């Protein structure tokens, strides 16, 4: 981090930190308008570029959002706490509840842009699902919203020889979703692995997830396996990095 001659943070960072503290302490609530460039210039005795830079820091962190012609506002959204083990518990989907119910609680959840096709398995998918050459897979693409905000893009791949002609090949898979249907087919998931990476979004992802400038995404790659460790689903997820808190509980 660049510093001034006395090793103190640059002024714009000090201003950003003061605003961040005001937000986290409750001085500014969700949806409140922050002081604008002119206000910060007067309050801190700084140039417009410094005030603008301070506000840009918070915008890039996803803490606030710029509304053209209106100002900078505290993002009126509670991040979703994504609890890794709990959301994939068998007792959830076996009883007909969606995986999302473990996270969303009573918040409004919606899925749209659902497309389902049977395709030739891409090489990396065939490798992950331990499929032979020229195998076919059922590909399910969808977008998830919470409280009316796009949160996640997800694409699942499942072996066609296992799920073709079942509800998994339909837009609506029914209560409990994919995992409940796999259970009915005699192949319930018993083990999951997830890999998580952070990167900047593509232009298409920025548009689909309506991301603010500078907002990163989380790539989550999950494989579902049976008790015999047969892979039955590969799920590629792209998450709005400003909208999630990832939680994992485990014993020492």
C-alpha positions as CSV (number, residue, x, y, z in Angstrom):
1,X,0.0,0.0,0.0
2,X,1.4,3.4,-0.8
3,X,2.1,5.6,2.2
4,X,2.9,9.2,2.9
5,X,6.2,10.4,4.2
6,X,5.2,9.8,7.8
7,X,4.0,6.2,6.9
8,X,0.4,7.1,7.5
9,X,-2.2,5.8,5.0
10,X,-3.1,8.2,2.1
11,X,-5.8,10.7,2.9
12,X,-8.3,9.1,0.6
13,X,-7.9,5.8,2.5
14,X,-8.4,7.6,5.9
15,X,-11.6,9.1,4.6
16,X,-12.8,5.7,3.2
17,X,-12.0,4.1,6.5
18,X,-14.0,6.8,8.4
19,X,-17.0,6.2,6.1
20,X,-16.7,2.5,6.4
21,X,-16.7,2.7,10.2
22,X,-19.8,5.0,10.1
23,X,-21.6,2.3,8.0
24,X,-20.6,-0.7,10.2
25,X,-21.4,1.2,13.4
26,X,-24.9,2.0,12.2
27,X,-24.4,5.7,11.7
28,X,-25.4,5.1,8.1
29,X,-28.1,2.4,7.6
30,X,-28.9,0.4,4.5
31,X,-30.2,2.7,1.8
32,X,-28.9,5.9,3.4
33,X,-27.1,8.5,1.2
34,X,-23.5,9.1,2.0
35,X,-21.9,12.6,2.0
36,X,-21.0,13.5,-1.6
37,X,-17.8,14.8,-3.0
38,X,-18.5,18.4,-2.1
39,X,-19.4,17.4,1.5
40,X,-16.1,15.5,1.9
41,X,-14.1,18.3,0.3
42,X,-15.5,20.7,2.8
43,X,-15.3,18.3,5.8
44,X,-11.7,17.1,5.2
45,X,-10.2,20.0,3.3
46,X,-9.2,17.9,0.3
47,X,-9.4,18.1,-3.4
48,X,-12.2,16.7,-5.4
49,X,-10.0,13.9,-6.8
50,X,-9.2,12.7,-3.2
51,X,-12.9,12.8,-2.2
52,X,-13.8,10.9,-5.4
53,X,-11.1,8.3,-4.8
54,X,-12.3,7.7,-1.2
55,X,-15.9,7.0,-2.4
56,X,-14.5,4.8,-5.2
57,X,-12.8,2.6,-2.6
58,X,-16.2,1.8,-1.0
59,X,-17.9,1.3,-4.3
60,X,-15.3,-1.2,-5.4
61,X,-15.7,-3.0,-2.1
62,X,-19.4,-3.4,-2.8
63,X,-20.3,-1.6,0.4
64,X,-22.0,1.3,-1.4
65,X,-23.6,1.8,-4.8
66,X,-23.6,4.9,-7.0
67,X,-27.0,5.9,-8.4
68,X,-26.6,8.2,-11.3
69,X,-27.9,11.7,-10.6
70,X,-28.8,10.8,-7.0
71,X,-25.5,10.1,-5.1
72,X,-23.8,7.3,-3.3
73,X,-25.9,5.0,-1.1
74,X,-25.2,2.3,1.4
75,X,-26.1,-0.9,-0.4
76,X,-29.5,-1.9,0.9
77,X,-28.8,-5.6,1.0
78,X,-27.9,-8.1,3.7
79,X,-25.2,-10.5,2.5
80,X,-26.3,-14.1,2.4
81,X,-24.5,-16.4,4.8
82,X,-23.7,-19.5,2.8
83,X,-23.1,-22.4,5.3
84,X,-21.3,-25.1,3.4
85,X,-22.1,-28.3,5.3
86,X,-25.6,-27.3,6.5
87,X,-27.0,-26.3,3.1
88,X,-26.0,-29.7,1.6
89,X,-27.3,-31.9,4.5
90,X,-29.3,-34.9,3.3
91,X,-32.0,-34.3,5.8
92,X,-32.8,-31.0,3.9
93,X,-33.3,-32.3,0.4
94,X,-34.6,-35.7,1.4
95,X,-37.6,-33.9,3.1
96,X,-38.3,-32.0,-0.1
97,X,-36.7,-28.7,0.8
98,X,-34.4,-26.8,-1.5
99,X,-30.7,-26.4,-0.7
100,X,-31.3,-22.6,-0.7
101,X,-33.7,-22.9,2.3
102,X,-30.8,-23.5,4.6
103,X,-29.4,-20.1,3.6
104,X,-32.3,-17.8,2.7
105,X,-34.6,-18.6,5.7
106,X,-37.6,-16.3,5.2
107,X,-36.1,-14.1,2.5
108,X,-37.6,-14.1,-1.0
109,X,-35.7,-16.5,-3.3
110,X,-36.3,-17.0,-7.0
111,X,-34.7,-18.9,-9.8
112,X,-34.9,-17.8,-13.5
113,X,-33.2,-18.2,-16.8
114,X,-33.5,-22.0,-16.6
115,X,-32.3,-23.9,-19.6
116,X,-31.9,-27.7,-19.7
117,X,-30.2,-29.6,-22.6
118,X,-28.6,-32.9,-23.3
119,X,-25.1,-32.3,-24.8
120,X,-21.8,-34.0,-25.5
121,X,-19.8,-33.9,-22.3
122,X,-17.0,-31.3,-22.5
123,X,-13.6,-32.9,-21.8
124,X,-13.2,-31.4,-18.3
125,X,-16.7,-32.4,-17.4
126,X,-16.2,-36.0,-18.6
127,X,-13.0,-36.1,-16.6
128,X,-14.7,-34.8,-13.4
129,X,-17.6,-37.2,-13.8
130,X,-15.4,-40.2,-14.8
131,X,-17.3,-40.6,-18.1
132,X,-16.0,-42.4,-21.2
133,X,-15.2,-40.6,-24.4
134,X,-18.3,-39.3,-26.4
135,X,-20.5,-39.6,-23.3
136,X,-23.6,-37.3,-23.0
137,X,-24.6,-35.2,-20.1
138,X,-27.6,-33.2,-19.0
139,X,-26.7,-29.6,-18.6
140,X,-28.9,-27.4,-16.3
141,X,-28.3,-23.7,-16.3
142,X,-30.0,-21.2,-14.1
143,X,-29.7,-17.9,-12.2
144,X,-30.6,-17.4,-8.6
145,X,-32.1,-14.2,-7.0
146,X,-32.5,-13.2,-3.4
147,X,-34.7,-10.3,-2.4
148,X,-35.0,-9.4,-6.1
149,X,-31.2,-9.2,-6.6
150,X,-29.3,-11.6,-8.9
151,X,-26.8,-13.6,-6.7
152,X,-25.5,-16.6,-8.5
153,X,-25.2,-18.3,-11.9
154,X,-25.1,-22.1,-11.8
155,X,-24.5,-24.8,-14.3
156,X,-24.9,-28.4,-13.4
157,X,-23.7,-31.4,-15.4
158,X,-25.1,-34.9,-14.8
159,X,-24.5,-38.2,-16.7
160,X,-27.3,-38.5,-19.3
161,X,-27.3,-42.3,-19.0
162,X,-28.3,-41.8,-15.4
163,X,-30.8,-39.0,-15.5
164,X,-32.1,-38.6,-19.1
165,X,-35.9,-38.9,-19.2
166,X,-36.3,-38.1,-15.5
167,X,-37.4,-34.9,-13.8
168,X,-33.8,-33.8,-13.7
169,X,-34.2,-33.1,-17.4
170,X,-37.1,-30.8,-16.8
171,X,-37.0,-27.1,-15.8
172,X,-38.8,-27.9,-12.5
173,X,-37.1,-30.8,-10.8
174,X,-39.7,-31.0,-8.0
175,X,-39.4,-30.8,-4.2
176,X,-35.9,-31.3,-2.9
177,X,-34.4,-30.6,-6.4
178,X,-31.7,-32.5,-8.2
179,X,-30.4,-34.3,-5.1
180,X,-33.8,-35.6,-4.1
181,X,-34.3,-37.0,-7.6
182,X,-30.9,-38.6,-7.6
183,X,-31.9,-40.3,-4.3
184,X,-35.1,-41.7,-5.9
185,X,-32.9,-43.1,-8.7
186,X,-30.8,-44.9,-6.1
187,X,-27.8,-42.6,-6.3
188,X,-28.1,-40.1,-3.5
189,X,-25.2,-37.8,-2.9
190,X,-23.2,-38.8,0.2
191,X,-20.1,-36.7,-0.2
192,X,-19.3,-33.3,-1.7
193,X,-16.1,-31.5,-2.6
194,X,-15.9,-27.8,-3.3
195,X,-13.1,-25.6,-4.8
196,X,-13.4,-21.8,-4.5
197,X,-11.5,-19.2,-6.5
198,X,-11.8,-15.4,-6.6
199,X,-11.5,-13.4,-9.9
200,X,-12.9,-10.5,-11.7
201,X,-16.1,-11.1,-13.7
202,X,-16.5,-11.3,-17.5
203,X,-18.6,-8.6,-19.2
204,X,-21.4,-11.1,-19.5
205,X,-21.3,-12.0,-15.9
206,X,-21.3,-8.4,-14.9
207,X,-24.5,-7.9,-16.9
208,X,-26.3,-11.0,-15.7
209,X,-25.5,-10.4,-12.0
210,X,-25.8,-6.6,-12.3
211,X,-22.5,-6.1,-10.6
212,X,-21.1,-2.7,-9.6
213,X,-17.8,-1.7,-11.0
214,X,-14.8,-3.5,-9.3
215,X,-16.9,-6.2,-7.7
216,X,-15.2,-9.6,-7.9
217,X,-17.0,-13.0,-8.2
218,X,-16.4,-16.3,-6.5
219,X,-16.1,-19.4,-8.6
220,X,-17.4,-22.5,-6.7
221,X,-16.8,-25.8,-8.4
222,X,-18.7,-28.6,-6.6
223,X,-18.7,-32.3,-7.2
224,X,-21.4,-34.6,-5.7
225,X,-20.5,-38.2,-5.1
226,X,-22.4,-41.3,-3.9
227,X,-21.3,-43.6,-1.1
228,X,-19.4,-45.6,-3.7
229,X,-17.6,-42.3,-4.6
230,X,-19.3,-42.2,-8.0
231,X,-19.5,-38.6,-9.2
232,X,-23.1,-37.8,-10.2
233,X,-23.0,-34.0,-10.6
234,X,-20.5,-31.3,-11.4
235,X,-21.9,-27.9,-10.5
236,X,-20.1,-24.7,-11.7
237,X,-21.3,-21.6,-9.7
238,X,-20.4,-18.0,-10.1
239,X,-21.3,-15.9,-7.0
240,X,-21.5,-12.1,-6.6
241,X,-18.5,-11.6,-4.3
242,X,-20.1,-8.7,-2.5
243,X,-23.3,-10.6,-1.6
244,X,-22.0,-13.6,0.3
245,X,-20.4,-14.6,3.6
246,X,-19.0,-18.1,3.3
247,X,-19.2,-20.2,6.5
248,X,-17.6,-23.6,7.1
249,X,-17.7,-25.4,10.5
250,X,-15.4,-28.3,11.2
251,X,-13.8,-30.0,14.1
252,X,-10.1,-29.7,14.9
